[in-house]
Amino acid sequence: SQTLALEDELKIPVMDRFDLILNVFEKRARSKEAKMQIELARLKRKKPYIKAVLGRRVKTEHPGYGGSGEFIIHSTMTEINNRIRKIETALKKFEKRVEDQREKRKEKGRIVSLSGYTNVGKTSLMNALTGTEKDAKDELFTTLRTKTASMEKGIFLNDTIGFIRNLPYDLIYAFKVTLGDIKNSDLILLVLDASEDMETFLEKKRICEDMLKQIKANTVSTLHVLNKIDKTDADEISNKREFVENPVEVSALYGIGINELKRKIRQVLCIVEDRNI
């Protein structure tokens, strides 16, 4: 493989983009399920590499490369496949629990999911909308497992995993339970960073919309939110508004536009505002 060839040439371990993303995910993972999802993605992706490394090692350490070498490779790959099946079984049970929780929430109210590129301020926006104080850091992938809080009576908000460019399929598959929270929402808030330059802004918007299609969430009602308006000027916001359908402009950090966003959420969900809430 290309990775093996590079390691031979450079005489050091080589990480591809997938490995790098997983290493960041591992640092952020807190729950047992998130750790299992990361391990599953790594095992599925690295199987060919592991088999190639074993084949080379067996040839070196077992001259003649007879039946004993084949047994080593076969037994190791069998062990990996068994581990993959064990994780998938555990994640299916986790998925069932998550589905049960979703159904219980839907009996109590409507589900709104915050979605968008990583580090656009989804957690800060969740805090502003719900009054909670979830840890919001200026770092990539700080949210790996969906976090839910009540915005008000009858409306629950999900803070979900952030998207990135060319998110590997194995990672999408591994996190399908988490991404499923977006697909099963009544409304998606697609959060965009209004302070970014136009080229980056449009590229990330396209990536997010493509990802929503990929996870079959593009049929869910979507409300675009331009966050971080405190970091840019009126002209720049006006320019971006031309490329976004009926956006709501907010600053999650300073609470600007939050009441208007709540009003729009109720409007889209067809919930009559109760002044006593």
HELIX and SHEET records of a PDB file:
HELIX    1   1 GLN A    2  LEU A   10  1                                   9    
HELIX    2   2 ARG A   17  ARG A   28  1                                  12    
HELIX    3   3 LYS A   32  GLU A   61  1                                  30    
HELIX    4   4 GLY A   67  LYS A  108  1                                  42    
HELIX    5   5 LYS A  122  THR A  130  1                                   9    
HELIX    6   6 TYR A  169  ALA A  174  1                                   6    
HELIX    7   7 LYS A  176  LYS A  183  1                                   8    
HELIX    8   8 MET A  198  GLN A  214  1                                  17    
HELIX    9   9 ILE A  229  LYS A  231  5                                   3    
HELIX   10  10 ALA A  234  ARG A  241  1                                   8    
HELIX   11  11 ILE A  258  VAL A  268  1                                  11    
SHEET    1   A 6 LYS A 147  GLU A 152  0                                        
SHEET    2   A 6 ILE A 155  ASP A 159 -1                                        
SHEET    3   A 6 ARG A 110  GLY A 116  1                                        
SHEET    4   A 6 LEU A 187  ASP A 193  1                                        
SHEET    5   A 6 THR A 222  ASN A 227  1                                        
SHEET    6   A 6 VAL A 248  GLU A 249  1                                        
END                                                                             
